[in-house]
Amino acid sequence: MSALFDMACPACGSADRIDIAATVWVRVTPDGTDPDNAENGDHEFTPASPAMCSGCGHRGTVAEFDPD
């Protein structure tokens, strides 16, 4: 299990290859966007946010990757 979020892929059990579609703040720059320069560096996701295991390709919601 991942120590930070206690999540794992329900298909393969991987805890360190989970990608989540999250809302993030970014700074608009002449070259595009830069999340590292944003004043608010927060990122947000909910149990309904899409999630994917990059290890086995399983897709679902964050809630499905949470063993609780």
Phi and psi in degrees as GROMACS dihedral restraints (atoms count N, CA, C in turn):
[ dihedral_restraints ]
;  ai    aj    ak    al  type     phi  dphi    fc
    3     4     5     6     1   -72.7    20    10
    4     5     6     7     1   130.7    20    10
    6     7     8     9     1   -66.7    20    10
    7     8     9    10     1   -31.2    20    10
    9    10    11    12     1   -79.4    20    10
   10    11    12    13     1   -47.7    20    10
   12    13    14    15     1  -113.1    20    10
   13    14    15    16     1    -7.1    20    10
   15    16    17    18     1    52.9    20    10
   16    17    18    19     1    50.8    20    10
   18    19    20    21     1  -120.1    20    10
   19    20    21    22     1   154.3    20    10
   21    22    23    24     1  -152.5    20    10
   22    23    24    25     1   153.3    20    10
   24    25    26    27     1   -68.0    20    10
   25    26    27    28     1   128.2    20    10
   27    28    29    30     1   -70.4    20    10
   28    29    30    31     1   -16.0    20    10
   30    31    32    33     1   -90.5    20    10
   31    32    33    34     1   -45.9    20    10
   33    34    35    36     1  -117.4    20    10
   34    35    36    37     1   -10.4    20    10
   36    37    38    39     1    86.4    20    10
   37    38    39    40     1    -2.1    20    10
   39    40    41    42     1   -62.3    20    10
   40    41    42    43     1   136.5    20    10
   42    43    44    45     1  -112.7    20    10
   43    44    45    46     1    -7.9    20    10
   45    46    47    48     1  -119.1    20    10
   46    47    48    49     1    16.9    20    10
   48    49    50    51     1  -130.8    20    10
   49    50    51    52     1    29.9    20    10
   51    52    53    54     1   -94.3    20    10
   52    53    54    55     1   124.8    20    10
   54    55    56    57     1  -106.2    20    10
   55    56    57    58     1   137.7    20    10
   57    58    59    60     1  -124.9    20    10
   58    59    60    61     1   135.3    20    10
   60    61    62    63     1   -79.2    20    10
   61    62    63    64     1   110.5    20    10
   63    64    65    66     1  -122.8    20    10
   64    65    66    67     1   157.8    20    10
   66    67    68    69     1   -89.3    20    10
   67    68    69    70     1   128.1    20    10
   69    70    71    72     1  -129.5    20    10
   70    71    72    73     1   153.8    20    10
   72    73    74    75     1   -88.1    20    10
   73    74    75    76     1   137.2    20    10
   75    76    77    78     1  -133.2    20    10
   76    77    78    79     1   153.1    20    10
   78    79    80    81     1   -92.7    20    10
   79    80    81    82     1   130.1    20    10
   81    82    83    84     1   -80.0    20    10
   82    83    84    85     1   127.5    20    10
   84    85    86    87     1  -126.6    20    10
   85    86    87    88     1   168.0    20    10
   87    88    89    90     1   -59.5    20    10
   88    89    90    91     1   -24.5    20    10
   90    91    92    93     1   -95.8    20    10
   91    92    93    94     1     0.2    20    10
   93    94    95    96     1   137.3    20    10
   94    95    96    97     1  -120.8    20    10
   96    97    98    99     1  -132.3    20    10
   97    98    99   100     1   153.8    20    10
   99   100   101   102     1  -140.9    20    10
  100   101   102   103     1   106.1    20    10
  102   103   104   105     1   -68.3    20    10
  103   104   105   106     1   -24.2    20    10
  105   106   107   108     1   -73.9    20    10
  106   107   108   109     1   -22.7    20    10
  108   109   110   111     1   -95.8    20    10
  109   110   111   112     1    -4.2    20    10
  111   112   113   114     1   -65.9    20    10
  112   113   114   115     1   136.8    20    10
  114   115   116   117     1   -62.2    20    10
  115   116   117   118     1   -40.8    20    10
  117   118   119   120     1   -99.4    20    10
  118   119   120   121     1   105.7    20    10
  120   121   122   123     1   -89.6    20    10
  121   122   123   124     1    15.1    20    10
  123   124   125   126     1   -68.1    20    10
  124   125   126   127     1   155.4    20    10
  126   127   128   129     1  -134.8    20    10
  127   128   129   130     1   146.1    20    10
  129   130   131   132     1  -133.3    20    10
  130   131   132   133     1   142.1    20    10
  132   133   134   135     1  -149.4    20    10
  133   134   135   136     1   160.9    20    10
  135   136   137   138     1  -123.7    20    10
  136   137   138   139     1   172.0    20    10
  138   139   140   141     1   -58.6    20    10
  139   140   141   142     1   -23.4    20    10
  141   142   143   144     1   -89.1    20    10
  142   143   144   145     1    -4.1    20    10
  144   145   146   147     1   -66.3    20    10
  145   146   147   148     1   144.3    20    10
  147   148   149   150     1   -63.8    20    10
  148   149   150   151     1   143.0    20    10
  150   151   152   153     1  -138.9    20    10
  151   152   153   154     1   153.1    20    10
  153   154   155   156     1  -146.0    20    10
  154   155   156   157     1   141.8    20    10
  156   157   158   159     1   -91.6    20    10
  157   158   159   160     1   117.9    20    10
  159   160   161   162     1   -78.3    20    10
  160   161   162   163     1    -6.1    20    10
  162   163   164   165     1   -78.9    20    10
  163   164   165   166     1   -48.3    20    10
  165   166   167   168     1  -117.7    20    10
  166   167   168   169     1    -8.9    20    10
  168   169   170   171     1    89.4    20    10
  169   170   171   172     1     0.9    20    10
  171   172   173   174     1   -61.7    20    10
  172   173   174   175     1   137.5    20    10
  174   175   176   177     1  -123.8    20    10
  175   176   177   178     1   146.9    20    10
  177   178   179   180     1  -175.5    20    10
  178   179   180   181     1  -150.4    20    10
  180   181   182   183     1  -107.8    20    10
  181   182   183   184     1   164.5    20    10
  183   184   185   186     1   -55.0    20    10
  184   185   186   187     1   -40.7    20    10
  186   187   188   189     1   -58.3    20    10
  187   188   189   190     1   -35.4    20    10
  189   190   191   192     1   -71.8    20    10
  190   191   192   193     1   -20.4    20    10
  192   193   194   195     1   -93.3    20    10
  193   194   195   196     1    -3.3    20    10
  195   196   197   198     1   -97.4    20    10
  196   197   198   199     1   117.0    20    10
  198   199   200   201     1   -69.6    20    10
  199   200   201   202     1   -13.3    20    10
